[in-house]
Amino acid sequence: MATFPGSDIISLTSEQPRYDLGESVGPDLHLGALLEAAPGDIDNLVLGYRTAEGNAALRAAVAALHGVEADDVIITVGGMHALFLLAFILCDRGDQAVTTAPLFPLARNVLDAVGADVRVLRLSFDEGYRIDLDALAGCLTSETKLVSLASPQNPSGVAIPPDTLRAIVDLMAAKAPDAFLLLDTTYREAVYGDDPVAASGHELGPRVVSCASLSKCHGAPGLRLGWAICRDPALREQLLRGKFSTVISCSAVDEALALEVLRQREQIIDARRTRLAAGVAKTADWVAANASHVDWVPPDAGALCCVRLKPGVVDEAAVTRFYDVLAGEDVRVANGTWFGDDARVFRLGFGFLSATDLAVALDRLTMALDRTLREAA
């Protein structure tokens, strides 16, 4: 029997603590507010089957955000559907795939579920989670079918610089010419304030495929609406068939609401970029105030970052105790082990809570850290 690997990150879908610093999203959109600014024709929506490739206007809106053609876009049931389809199509059992650790666990799980031979490129906190091109070259062979990366990464929020992406494409052409590069760009637009938005990567050639969704940048994870962008005709056709064979089409309601989100995108995104800029600044201040016991890797984008309990200062027993004490404060962070990192590293989300609640949560984080260290003394 085929099995899907388990992951403790599933706890994020259970009951939330009062102060949830484990989430990697901004605040959720409210349906009423979205519809208030929507044209009245949504009331006449026909609840029939939609096309397998997705609503034409929605595909055009997504394409405009990425500088591609609407025919390059296939709408999927969230970004995870796109990740699964690409793993299923490109990797037969035993085929080589390359990805990173740490990594959003479900992105690794789909590779394991299809039976791929997964080669892991380790990313280091001390190196700022930057990709080492020599190490990546050592993972690639002529048998590699898929290289799956995220930019910005989850859990760190670190983006892959454009020159590194170009070097990765060149490496793959030389060492793994049959492989596709999959870029999960879910956090691409979640920049801070007026920071520029990175290019989507499709300018690097047709063997670069991307996926994303409305879950992270737009505050609409409840819509379960994502997309894959593919400029290789044969692979695009397989994605289309794969989508039809798994879900037939997306929900008519989800597609209509997703189109409305993108129509209101500028207002939605601008407000969130301001909020994220304030959140990352507050987090930087918290790290500085607790620098004797923690350090961090500043993120490039997204509502998330990685913080570490300092080695040599916080021992292993105290690391375990820290999570227990934090739970007693009704605060949650995302344990680094969920992502294939060390337990002393945790993902801290600074976009989900209001400014007031974020301040309280960070204060409680400090109290939990102080109590942990007192008890260890």
Buried (B, 14 or more C-beta within 10 A) or exposed (E): EEEEEEBEBEBBEEEBBEBBBBBBBBBEBEEEEBBEEBEEEBEEEEEEEBBBBBBEBBBBBBBEBBEBEBBBBBBBBBBBBBBBBBBBBBBEEEBBBBBBBBBBBBBBBBBBBBBBBBBBBEBEBEEEBBBBEEEBBEBBEEEBBBBBBBBBBBBBBBBBBBEBBBBBBEBBEEBBEEBBBBBBBBBBBBBBEEEEBBBBBBEBBBBBBBBBBBBBBBBBBEBBBBBBBBBBEEBBEBBBEBBEEEBEBBBBEBBBBBBBBBBBBEEBBEEBBEBBBBBBEBBBEBBEEBEEBBBBBBBBBBBBBBBBBEBEEBBEEBBEBBBEBBEEBEBBBBBBBBBBBBBBBBBBBBBBBEEEBBEBBBBBBBBBBEBBBEEEE
